[in-house]
Amino acid sequence: MKINKNVLGFLVLVFIMLKGTDCNAQINDSIKFDNGFLHYHEYGSKNLPAIILLTGGPGNHYYQLEEMALKMSSKYRCILLEQRGTGKSMPTPFDSTTVNIKLVTKDLKTLMDGLNLKKSIVLGHSWGGMLAMNFAAQYPEYVKHLILIAPGPHKDAKSGFEVLFANRIHTRSFEEEHRLKLLGKLIELNEADSLDIIESQKLSRRAYLYANPLPDSLFLKVNAKRNQKTMALLWADIINNFDVSESLNNFKGQIDVISGRQDVVGFYSYELKQDFPNTKLYWINECGHFPMYEQPSEFYGILFKVLDEKGK
């Protein structure tokens, strides 16, 4: 069987990136919680200021933010959590009683208590930004500084996600939308091959990125493995119960938001700024939902600037 050279190159790149995610962390460990073990990864010296990093999804694998943790580890002790219901952090039983907003939020307290961290910078991307906001609202005494990267909605999640879905559709042509639906049916019927799955993932992700066509190198960085069951459980809870429009006032520290100007969820950042005027909002041009990978130079310039200013 002959394999197209471009396909072979793509698969080799996938293998290299996935293999690398298991060997870069300086420390891999876990902390016991009521329904199992909460796994985490540390990068950087324990003597450096601590930052907890929260990936998006919900349900995304931790390695989606590992490159960020590595880049920051020369100045900060980066703690990258495998959130409950992702990676190795699997609860028993695995259902709505063990995977919900209340418990995934409490896990951050469990993590910090287990690591003897009295207070930490908390950084969250997308859904991770929502989780970070909820943690700051529920446990404000644990949060030193809140950094949100392209965060999800802070209130009225059902309405907010309806707008997001409409935005996503309008980023694709009629032909692309039709193809995406067809691929979705093939996947649902278990009739899709590996290239069909990759094509579907690329079409889905393109709505979140400025570059078009989407480079394979960028696609691999943003297309993290996702636990679909965790996503479904948390999604239902988010739609019905997530709202920090009042409770986030419990947090008196600094909130910094970094978002792409062309991000389909960028309006969430604007709405957060409206409700919390003291929030500092930074926009990056020619950038979608993943500024750390789409415009890394500008992103890290902003990120280290806000961290340095807060540290003074």
Contacts in CASP RR format, 6 or more apart in sequence:
PFRMAT RR
TARGET T0000
AUTHOR 0000-0000-0000
METHOD contacts of the structure
MODEL  1
MKINKNVLGFLVLVFIMLKGTDCNAQINDSIKFDNGFLHYHEYGSKNLPA
IILLTGGPGNHYYQLEEMALKMSSKYRCILLEQRGTGKSMPTPFDSTTVN
IKLVTKDLKTLMDGLNLKKSIVLGHSWGGMLAMNFAAQYPEYVKHLILIA
PGPHKDAKSGFEVLFANRIHTRSFEEEHRLKLLGKLIELNEADSLDIIES
QKLSRRAYLYANPLPDSLFLKVNAKRNQKTMALLWADIINNFDVSESLNN
FKGQIDVISGRQDVVGFYSYELKQDFPNTKLYWINECGHFPMYEQPSEFY
GILFKVLDEKGK
7 195 0 8 1.000
10 198 0 8 1.000
10 216 0 8 1.000
13 216 0 8 1.000
13 217 0 8 1.000
13 220 0 8 1.000
14 220 0 8 1.000
17 220 0 8 1.000
17 221 0 8 1.000
18 63 0 8 1.000
21 63 0 8 1.000
21 66 0 8 1.000
24 43 0 8 1.000
24 66 0 8 1.000
24 70 0 8 1.000
25 41 0 8 1.000
25 42 0 8 1.000
25 43 0 8 1.000
25 66 0 8 1.000
25 80 0 8 1.000
26 42 0 8 1.000
26 43 0 8 1.000
26 44 0 8 1.000
26 73 0 8 1.000
27 41 0 8 1.000
27 42 0 8 1.000
28 39 0 8 1.000
28 40 0 8 1.000
28 41 0 8 1.000
29 39 0 8 1.000
29 40 0 8 1.000
29 42 0 8 1.000
30 37 0 8 1.000
30 38 0 8 1.000
30 39 0 8 1.000
30 40 0 8 1.000
30 88 0 8 1.000
30 89 0 8 1.000
31 37 0 8 1.000
31 38 0 8 1.000
31 40 0 8 1.000
31 110 0 8 1.000
31 111 0 8 1.000
31 114 0 8 1.000
31 115 0 8 1.000
32 38 0 8 1.000
33 84 0 8 1.000
33 91 0 8 1.000
33 107 0 8 1.000
33 110 0 8 1.000
35 91 0 8 1.000
35 92 0 8 1.000
35 93 0 8 1.000
35 98 0 8 1.000
36 89 0 8 1.000
36 90 0 8 1.000
36 91 0 8 1.000
36 92 0 8 1.000
37 88 0 8 1.000
37 89 0 8 1.000
38 81 0 8 1.000
38 82 0 8 1.000
38 84 0 8 1.000
38 89 0 8 1.000
38 107 0 8 1.000
38 110 0 8 1.000
38 111 0 8 1.000
39 81 0 8 1.000
39 82 0 8 1.000
39 87 0 8 1.000
39 88 0 8 1.000
39 89 0 8 1.000
40 79 0 8 1.000
40 80 0 8 1.000
40 81 0 8 1.000
40 82 0 8 1.000
40 111 0 8 1.000
41 62 0 8 1.000
41 66 0 8 1.000
41 69 0 8 1.000
41 79 0 8 1.000
41 80 0 8 1.000
41 82 0 8 1.000
42 77 0 8 1.000
42 78 0 8 1.000
42 79 0 8 1.000
42 80 0 8 1.000
43 69 0 8 1.000
43 70 0 8 1.000
43 72 0 8 1.000
43 73 0 8 1.000
43 77 0 8 1.000
43 78 0 8 1.000
43 80 0 8 1.000
44 73 0 8 1.000
44 74 0 8 1.000
44 76 0 8 1.000
44 77 0 8 1.000
44 78 0 8 1.000
45 77 0 8 1.000
46 77 0 8 1.000
47 77 0 8 1.000
48 75 0 8 1.000
48 76 0 8 1.000
48 77 0 8 1.000
49 75 0 8 1.000
49 76 0 8 1.000
49 77 0 8 1.000
49 121 0 8 1.000
49 311 0 8 1.000
50 76 0 8 1.000
50 77 0 8 1.000
50 79 0 8 1.000
50 115 0 8 1.000
50 117 0 8 1.000
50 120 0 8 1.000
50 121 0 8 1.000
51 72 0 8 1.000
51 76 0 8 1.000
51 77 0 8 1.000
51 78 0 8 1.000
51 79 0 8 1.000
51 120 0 8 1.000
51 121 0 8 1.000
51 122 0 8 1.000
51 123 0 8 1.000
52 79 0 8 1.000
52 81 0 8 1.000
52 108 0 8 1.000
52 111 0 8 1.000
52 112 0 8 1.000
52 120 0 8 1.000
52 121 0 8 1.000
52 122 0 8 1.000
52 123 0 8 1.000
53 65 0 8 1.000
53 68 0 8 1.000
53 69 0 8 1.000
53 78 0 8 1.000
53 79 0 8 1.000
53 80 0 8 1.000
53 81 0 8 1.000
53 123 0 8 1.000
53 124 0 8 1.000
53 125 0 8 1.000
54 65 0 8 1.000
54 81 0 8 1.000
54 83 0 8 1.000
54 108 0 8 1.000
54 122 0 8 1.000
54 123 0 8 1.000
54 124 0 8 1.000
54 125 0 8 1.000
54 128 0 8 1.000
54 129 0 8 1.000
54 131 0 8 1.000
54 132 0 8 1.000
55 61 0 8 1.000
55 62 0 8 1.000
55 64 0 8 1.000
55 65 0 8 1.000
55 80 0 8 1.000
55 81 0 8 1.000
55 83 0 8 1.000
55 86 0 8 1.000
55 124 0 8 1.000
55 125 0 8 1.000
55 126 0 8 1.000
55 127 0 8 1.000
55 128 0 8 1.000
55 224 0 8 1.000
56 64 0 8 1.000
56 124 0 8 1.000
56 125 0 8 1.000
56 126 0 8 1.000
56 127 0 8 1.000
56 128 0 8 1.000
56 129 0 8 1.000
57 126 0 8 1.000
57 127 0 8 1.000
57 128 0 8 1.000
57 226 0 8 1.000
57 231 0 8 1.000
58 83 0 8 1.000
58 104 0 8 1.000
58 127 0 8 1.000
58 128 0 8 1.000
58 131 0 8 1.000
58 230 0 8 1.000
58 231 0 8 1.000
58 234 0 8 1.000
58 235 0 8 1.000
58 238 0 8 1.000
59 83 0 8 1.000
59 85 0 8 1.000
59 86 0 8 1.000
59 127 0 8 1.000
59 226 0 8 1.000
59 227 0 8 1.000
59 230 0 8 1.000
59 231 0 8 1.000
59 234 0 8 1.000
60 86 0 8 1.000
60 127 0 8 1.000
60 224 0 8 1.000
60 225 0 8 1.000
60 226 0 8 1.000
61 82 0 8 1.000
61 86 0 8 1.000
61 87 0 8 1.000
61 224 0 8 1.000
61 225 0 8 1.000
61 226 0 8 1.000
61 227 0 8 1.000
62 80 0 8 1.000
62 81 0 8 1.000
62 82 0 8 1.000
62 83 0 8 1.000
62 86 0 8 1.000
62 87 0 8 1.000
63 224 0 8 1.000
63 225 0 8 1.000
64 125 0 8 1.000
64 221 0 8 1.000
64 222 0 8 1.000
64 224 0 8 1.000
65 80 0 8 1.000
65 125 0 8 1.000
65 292 0 8 1.000
66 80 0 8 1.000
67 221 0 8 1.000
67 292 0 8 1.000
67 293 0 8 1.000
68 78 0 8 1.000
68 292 0 8 1.000
69 78 0 8 1.000
69 80 0 8 1.000
70 78 0 8 1.000
71 300 0 8 1.000
72 78 0 8 1.000
72 303 0 8 1.000
75 304 0 8 1.000
75 307 0 8 1.000
76 121 0 8 1.000
76 307 0 8 1.000
79 111 0 8 1.000
79 115 0 8 1.000
79 120 0 8 1.000
81 89 0 8 1.000
81 107 0 8 1.000
81 108 0 8 1.000
81 111 0 8 1.000
82 88 0 8 1.000
82 89 0 8 1.000
83 89 0 8 1.000
83 104 0 8 1.000
83 107 0 8 1.000
83 131 0 8 1.000
83 230 0 8 1.000
84 91 0 8 1.000
84 98 0 8 1.000
84 99 0 8 1.000
84 103 0 8 1.000
84 104 0 8 1.000
84 107 0 8 1.000
84 230 0 8 1.000
85 91 0 8 1.000
85 94 0 8 1.000
85 99 0 8 1.000
85 227 0 8 1.000
85 229 0 8 1.000
85 230 0 8 1.000
86 227 0 8 1.000
86 230 0 8 1.000
87 227 0 8 1.000
91 98 0 8 1.000
91 99 0 8 1.000
92 98 0 8 1.000
94 229 0 8 1.000
95 233 0 8 1.000
96 233 0 8 1.000
96 236 0 8 1.000
96 237 0 8 1.000
99 229 0 8 1.000
99 230 0 8 1.000
99 233 0 8 1.000
99 234 0 8 1.000
100 233 0 8 1.000
100 234 0 8 1.000
100 237 0 8 1.000
101 134 0 8 1.000
101 234 0 8 1.000
101 237 0 8 1.000
101 238 0 8 1.000
101 241 0 8 1.000
101 242 0 8 1.000
104 131 0 8 1.000
104 234 0 8 1.000
105 131 0 8 1.000
105 134 0 8 1.000
105 135 0 8 1.000
105 138 0 8 1.000
105 139 0 8 1.000
108 122 0 8 1.000
108 131 0 8 1.000
108 135 0 8 1.000
108 139 0 8 1.000
108 142 0 8 1.000
109 135 0 8 1.000
109 139 0 8 1.000
109 142 0 8 1.000
111 117 0 8 1.000
112 118 0 8 1.000
112 120 0 8 1.000
112 142 0 8 1.000
117 142 0 8 1.000
118 142 0 8 1.000
119 141 0 8 1.000
119 142 0 8 1.000
119 143 0 8 1.000
119 144 0 8 1.000
120 142 0 8 1.000
120 143 0 8 1.000
120 144 0 8 1.000
121 143 0 8 1.000
121 144 0 8 1.000
121 145 0 8 1.000
121 146 0 8 1.000
121 147 0 8 1.000
121 307 0 8 1.000
121 310 0 8 1.000
122 132 0 8 1.000
122 135 0 8 1.000
122 136 0 8 1.000
122 143 0 8 1.000
122 144 0 8 1.000
122 145 0 8 1.000
122 146 0 8 1.000
122 147 0 8 1.000
123 132 0 8 1.000
123 147 0 8 1.000
123 148 0 8 1.000
123 149 0 8 1.000
124 131 0 8 1.000
124 132 0 8 1.000
124 147 0 8 1.000
124 148 0 8 1.000
124 149 0 8 1.000
124 151 0 8 1.000
125 149 0 8 1.000
125 150 0 8 1.000
125 151 0 8 1.000
125 290 0 8 1.000
125 292 0 8 1.000
126 149 0 8 1.000
126 150 0 8 1.000
126 151 0 8 1.000
126 152 0 8 1.000
126 265 0 8 1.000
126 289 0 8 1.000
127 152 0 8 1.000
127 234 0 8 1.000
128 151 0 8 1.000
129 148 0 8 1.000
129 149 0 8 1.000
129 151 0 8 1.000
129 152 0 8 1.000
130 151 0 8 1.000
130 152 0 8 1.000
130 153 0 8 1.000
130 154 0 8 1.000
130 238 0 8 1.000
130 242 0 8 1.000
132 146 0 8 1.000
132 147 0 8 1.000
132 148 0 8 1.000
132 151 0 8 1.000
133 146 0 8 1.000
133 148 0 8 1.000
133 151 0 8 1.000
133 154 0 8 1.000
133 244 0 8 1.000
133 248 0 8 1.000
134 242 0 8 1.000
134 244 0 8 1.000
134 247 0 8 1.000
135 142 0 8 1.000
135 143 0 8 1.000
136 143 0 8 1.000
136 146 0 8 1.000
136 248 0 8 1.000
136 250 0 8 1.000
136 251 0 8 1.000
137 244 0 8 1.000
137 247 0 8 1.000
137 248 0 8 1.000
137 249 0 8 1.000
137 250 0 8 1.000
137 251 0 8 1.000
138 247 0 8 1.000
138 250 0 8 1.000
140 250 0 8 1.000
140 251 0 8 1.000
140 252 0 8 1.000
140 253 0 8 1.000
143 251 0 8 1.000
143 253 0 8 1.000
144 253 0 8 1.000
144 310 0 8 1.000
145 253 0 8 1.000
145 254 0 8 1.000
145 256 0 8 1.000
145 307 0 8 1.000
145 310 0 8 1.000
146 251 0 8 1.000
146 253 0 8 1.000
146 254 0 8 1.000
146 255 0 8 1.000
146 256 0 8 1.000
147 255 0 8 1.000
147 256 0 8 1.000
147 257 0 8 1.000
147 258 0 8 1.000
147 303 0 8 1.000
147 306 0 8 1.000
147 307 0 8 1.000
148 255 0 8 1.000
148 256 0 8 1.000
148 257 0 8 1.000
148 258 0 8 1.000
148 269 0 8 1.000
148 272 0 8 1.000
149 257 0 8 1.000
149 258 0 8 1.000
149 259 0 8 1.000
149 291 0 8 1.000
149 292 0 8 1.000
150 258 0 8 1.000
150 259 0 8 1.000
150 260 0 8 1.000
150 263 0 8 1.000
150 265 0 8 1.000
150 266 0 8 1.000
150 269 0 8 1.000
150 288 0 8 1.000
150 289 0 8 1.000
150 290 0 8 1.000
150 291 0 8 1.000
151 257 0 8 1.000
151 259 0 8 1.000
151 265 0 8 1.000
151 268 0 8 1.000
151 269 0 8 1.000
151 272 0 8 1.000
152 265 0 8 1.000
152 268 0 8 1.000
153 160 0 8 1.000
153 161 0 8 1.000
153 242 0 8 1.000
153 268 0 8 1.000
153 271 0 8 1.000
154 243 0 8 1.000
154 244 0 8 1.000
154 245 0 8 1.000
154 248 0 8 1.000
154 268 0 8 1.000
154 271 0 8 1.000
154 272 0 8 1.000
154 275 0 8 1.000
155 242 0 8 1.000
155 243 0 8 1.000
155 244 0 8 1.000
155 245 0 8 1.000
155 271 0 8 1.000
155 275 0 8 1.000
156 243 0 8 1.000
157 238 0 8 1.000
157 239 0 8 1.000
157 242 0 8 1.000
157 243 0 8 1.000
158 239 0 8 1.000
158 240 0 8 1.000
160 268 0 8 1.000
161 239 0 8 1.000
163 267 0 8 1.000
164 264 0 8 1.000
164 265 0 8 1.000
167 207 0 8 1.000
167 264 0 8 1.000
167 265 0 8 1.000
168 207 0 8 1.000
168 208 0 8 1.000
168 264 0 8 1.000
169 177 0 8 1.000
171 206 0 8 1.000
171 207 0 8 1.000
171 264 0 8 1.000
172 180 0 8 1.000
172 203 0 8 1.000
172 206 0 8 1.000
172 207 0 8 1.000
176 203 0 8 1.000
176 206 0 8 1.000
179 199 0 8 1.000
179 203 0 8 1.000
180 200 0 8 1.000
180 203 0 8 1.000
180 204 0 8 1.000
183 192 0 8 1.000
183 196 0 8 1.000
183 197 0 8 1.000
183 199 0 8 1.000
183 200 0 8 1.000
183 203 0 8 1.000
184 192 0 8 1.000
184 200 0 8 1.000
186 192 0 8 1.000
186 196 0 8 1.000
187 196 0 8 1.000
187 197 0 8 1.000
187 200 0 8 1.000
192 200 0 8 1.000
201 219 0 8 1.000
201 223 0 8 1.000
202 214 0 8 1.000
202 219 0 8 1.000
202 223 0 8 1.000
205 214 0 8 1.000
205 219 0 8 1.000
205 222 0 8 1.000
205 223 0 8 1.000
206 212 0 8 1.000
206 214 0 8 1.000
207 264 0 8 1.000
208 222 0 8 1.000
208 263 0 8 1.000
208 264 0 8 1.000
208 265 0 8 1.000
208 288 0 8 1.000
208 289 0 8 1.000
208 290 0 8 1.000
209 218 0 8 1.000
209 222 0 8 1.000
209 288 0 8 1.000
209 289 0 8 1.000
209 290 0 8 1.000
209 294 0 8 1.000
210 260 0 8 1.000
210 262 0 8 1.000
210 286 0 8 1.000
210 287 0 8 1.000
210 288 0 8 1.000
210 294 0 8 1.000
211 218 0 8 1.000
211 294 0 8 1.000
218 290 0 8 1.000
218 293 0 8 1.000
218 294 0 8 1.000
221 290 0 8 1.000
221 293 0 8 1.000
222 289 0 8 1.000
222 290 0 8 1.000
222 293 0 8 1.000
245 275 0 8 1.000
248 276 0 8 1.000
254 278 0 8 1.000
254 280 0 8 1.000
254 310 0 8 1.000
255 272 0 8 1.000
255 276 0 8 1.000
255 278 0 8 1.000
255 279 0 8 1.000
255 280 0 8 1.000
256 279 0 8 1.000
256 280 0 8 1.000
256 282 0 8 1.000
256 306 0 8 1.000
256 310 0 8 1.000
257 269 0 8 1.000
257 272 0 8 1.000
257 273 0 8 1.000
257 279 0 8 1.000
257 280 0 8 1.000
257 281 0 8 1.000
257 282 0 8 1.000
258 282 0 8 1.000
258 284 0 8 1.000
258 291 0 8 1.000
258 299 0 8 1.000
258 302 0 8 1.000
258 303 0 8 1.000
259 266 0 8 1.000
259 269 0 8 1.000
259 281 0 8 1.000
259 282 0 8 1.000
259 283 0 8 1.000
259 284 0 8 1.000
259 291 0 8 1.000
260 266 0 8 1.000
260 283 0 8 1.000
260 284 0 8 1.000
260 285 0 8 1.000
260 287 0 8 1.000
260 288 0 8 1.000
260 289 0 8 1.000
260 291 0 8 1.000
260 294 0 8 1.000
260 295 0 8 1.000
261 283 0 8 1.000
261 284 0 8 1.000
261 285 0 8 1.000
261 286 0 8 1.000
261 287 0 8 1.000
261 288 0 8 1.000
262 285 0 8 1.000
262 286 0 8 1.000
262 287 0 8 1.000
262 288 0 8 1.000
263 269 0 8 1.000
263 287 0 8 1.000
263 288 0 8 1.000
263 289 0 8 1.000
264 288 0 8 1.000
264 289 0 8 1.000
265 289 0 8 1.000
269 281 0 8 1.000
270 281 0 8 1.000
272 279 0 8 1.000
272 281 0 8 1.000
273 279 0 8 1.000
273 281 0 8 1.000
280 306 0 8 1.000
282 302 0 8 1.000
282 306 0 8 1.000
284 291 0 8 1.000
284 294 0 8 1.000
284 295 0 8 1.000
284 298 0 8 1.000
284 299 0 8 1.000
284 302 0 8 1.000
285 295 0 8 1.000
286 294 0 8 1.000
286 295 0 8 1.000
287 294 0 8 1.000
287 295 0 8 1.000
287 298 0 8 1.000
288 294 0 8 1.000
291 298 0 8 1.000
291 299 0 8 1.000
292 299 0 8 1.000
292 300 0 8 1.000
END
